[in-house]
Amino acid sequence: MTAIHPKIFVDEKGTPKEVLISWEEYQGLVETLGLDLDEESQKDLIEAKKDLEAGSWDAFVDIDEL
């Protein structure tokens, strides 16, 4: 796992307001969160999550079968 080294900017009361991270860290977060997926892949991911939450394992493939 990559360590994230943010710089946190706070207001005069000490409340965090903004975070600055490197471009590489940002790209890693985008990829990890799936924000870089095309629309069809996003829909597939949402459907897979629904199947998982419903306990429907039929849609999943055992990794040993790949």
Backbone as CSV, one residue per row, in Angstrom:
resi,resn,N_x,N_y,N_z,CA_x,CA_y,CA_z,C_x,C_y,C_z
1,MET,0.848,-1.176,0.000,0.000,0.000,0.000,0.893,1.238,0.000
2,THR,0.496,2.229,-0.734,1.258,3.463,-0.825,0.892,4.389,0.318
3,ALA,1.890,4.982,0.928,1.634,5.964,1.978,1.297,7.298,1.320
4,ILE,0.289,7.952,1.846,-0.112,9.258,1.332,0.429,10.319,2.276
5,HIS,1.094,11.307,1.716,1.696,12.366,2.514,1.003,13.693,2.199
6,PRO,-0.169,13.925,2.806,-0.908,15.143,2.488,-0.389,16.353,3.258
7,LYS,-0.628,17.501,2.707,-0.440,18.757,3.422,-1.850,19.259,3.684
8,ILE,-2.157,19.503,4.939,-3.511,19.906,5.317,-3.510,21.395,5.643
9,PHE,-4.411,22.108,5.010,-4.562,23.536,5.242,-5.771,23.756,6.142
10,VAL,-5.579,24.542,7.192,-6.646,24.789,8.158,-7.000,26.269,8.177
11,ASP,-8.219,26.556,8.663,-8.622,27.952,8.804,-8.110,28.493,10.138
12,GLU,-8.490,29.712,10.448,-8.001,30.366,11.665,-8.444,29.658,12.945
13,LYS,-9.465,28.813,12.865,-9.941,28.055,14.028,-9.301,26.669,14.103
14,GLY,-8.462,26.356,13.136,-7.808,25.054,13.119,-8.616,23.960,12.440
15,THR,-9.711,24.338,11.792,-10.554,23.372,11.093,-9.946,23.049,9.729
16,PRO,-9.728,21.760,9.437,-9.184,21.402,8.120,-10.106,21.881,6.998
17,LYS,-9.521,22.523,5.989,-10.305,23.058,4.873,-9.889,22.495,3.519
18,GLU,-8.616,22.218,3.330,-8.121,21.719,2.053,-6.981,20.745,2.299
19,VAL,-6.802,19.849,1.329,-5.704,18.887,1.392,-4.951,18.938,0.072
20,LEU,-3.643,18.963,0.151,-2.794,18.959,-1.036,-2.019,17.649,-1.049
21,ILE,-2.159,16.901,-2.156,-1.404,15.663,-2.326,-0.710,15.712,-3.682
22,SER,0.281,14.862,-3.854,0.995,14.849,-5.132,0.086,14.292,-6.231
23,TRP,0.451,14.583,-7.474,-0.303,14.084,-8.623,-0.328,12.564,-8.630
24,GLU,0.801,11.939,-8.319,0.883,10.480,-8.305,-0.057,9.890,-7.256
25,GLU,-0.109,10.518,-6.085,-1.014,10.040,-5.036,-2.470,10.195,-5.472
26,TYR,-2.774,11.326,-6.113,-4.125,11.561,-6.620,-4.512,10.496,-7.645
27,GLN,-3.620,10.236,-8.604,-3.895,9.231,-9.629,-4.122,7.858,-8.995
28,GLY,-3.341,7.523,-7.974,-3.513,6.257,-7.273,-4.868,6.168,-6.600
29,LEU,-5.309,7.254,-5.982,-6.627,7.267,-5.349,-7.736,7.116,-6.384
30,VAL,-7.608,7.815,-7.496,-8.603,7.728,-8.568,-8.726,6.286,-9.049
31,GLU,-7.590,5.634,-9.250,-7.601,4.253,-9.720,-8.179,3.314,-8.661
32,THR,-7.751,3.485,-7.415,-8.228,2.625,-6.328,-9.734,2.742,-6.140
33,LEU,-10.251,3.947,-6.235,-11.684,4.175,-6.031,-12.514,3.881,-7.273
34,GLY,-11.859,3.594,-8.384,-12.579,3.276,-9.608,-13.144,4.492,-10.312
35,LEU,-12.624,5.663,-9.996,-13.140,6.882,-10.613,-12.707,7.037,-12.062
36,ASP,-11.743,6.215,-12.478,-11.254,6.297,-13.851,-11.936,5.291,-14.775
37,LEU,-12.959,4.615,-14.272,-13.653,3.600,-15.063,-14.615,4.237,-16.055
38,ASP,-14.787,3.583,-17.202,-15.781,4.067,-18.154,-17.179,3.751,-17.603
39,GLU,-18.191,4.310,-18.230,-19.564,4.201,-17.728,-20.031,2.749,-17.603
40,GLU,-19.715,1.924,-18.593,-20.138,0.522,-18.561,-19.471,-0.228,-17.405
41,SER,-18.194,0.032,-17.190,-17.480,-0.624,-16.091,-18.020,-0.170,-14.737
42,GLN,-18.394,1.102,-14.632,-18.989,1.602,-13.391,-20.303,0.880,-13.103
43,LYS,-21.126,0.699,-14.146,-22.395,-0.015,-13.973,-22.152,-1.462,-13.558
44,ASP,-21.162,-2.115,-14.178,-20.823,-3.494,-13.816,-20.395,-3.585,-12.357
45,LEU,-19.609,-2.625,-11.911,-19.140,-2.610,-10.527,-20.301,-2.421,-9.552
46,ILE,-21.237,-1.555,-9.894,-22.421,-1.330,-9.052,-23.261,-2.600,-8.977
47,GLU,-23.456,-3.256,-10.109,-24.225,-4.509,-10.131,-23.535,-5.598,-9.315
48,ALA,-22.217,-5.673,-9.418,-21.472,-6.675,-8.647,-21.625,-6.422,-7.154
49,LYS,-21.603,-5.165,-6.756,-21.780,-4.823,-5.337,-23.176,-5.220,-4.867
50,LYS,-24.182,-4.963,-5.696,-25.554,-5.350,-5.346,-25.668,-6.864,-5.202
51,ASP,-25.055,-7.608,-6.127,-25.066,-9.073,-6.051,-24.405,-9.548,-4.765
52,LEU,-23.280,-8.952,-4.436,-22.552,-9.332,-3.229,-23.394,-9.069,-1.985
53,GLU,-24.013,-7.886,-1.914,-24.843,-7.532,-0.761,-26.067,-8.433,-0.649
54,ALA,-26.576,-8.907,-1.788,-27.754,-9.780,-1.796,-27.377,-11.239,-1.550
55,GLY,-26.078,-11.519,-1.488,-25.636,-12.893,-1.270,-25.700,-13.753,-2.513
56,SER,-25.794,-13.130,-3.671,-25.860,-13.856,-4.938,-24.448,-14.073,-5.472
57,TRP,-23.941,-15.281,-5.276,-22.577,-15.594,-5.682,-22.509,-16.136,-7.103
58,ASP,-23.638,-16.325,-7.764,-23.659,-16.874,-9.119,-22.918,-15.989,-10.123
59,ALA,-22.895,-14.700,-9.863,-22.275,-13.768,-10.800,-20.753,-13.731,-10.672
60,PHE,-20.224,-14.353,-9.617,-18.790,-14.299,-9.364,-18.105,-15.568,-9.842
61,VAL,-16.874,-15.436,-10.273,-16.085,-16.559,-10.763,-14.953,-16.806,-9.771
62,ASP,-14.736,-18.072,-9.436,-13.624,-18.432,-8.569,-12.323,-18.102,-9.289
63,ILE,-11.413,-17.471,-8.597,-10.166,-17.046,-9.233,-9.377,-18.225,-9.793
64,ASP,-9.539,-19.401,-9.200,-8.847,-20.589,-9.704,-9.389,-21.031,-11.060
65,GLU,-10.598,-20.583,-11.408,-11.205,-20.948,-12.683,-10.742,-20.048,-13.831
66,LEU,-10.057,-18.990,-13.512,-9.624,-18.041,-14.556,-8.450,-18.531,-15.310
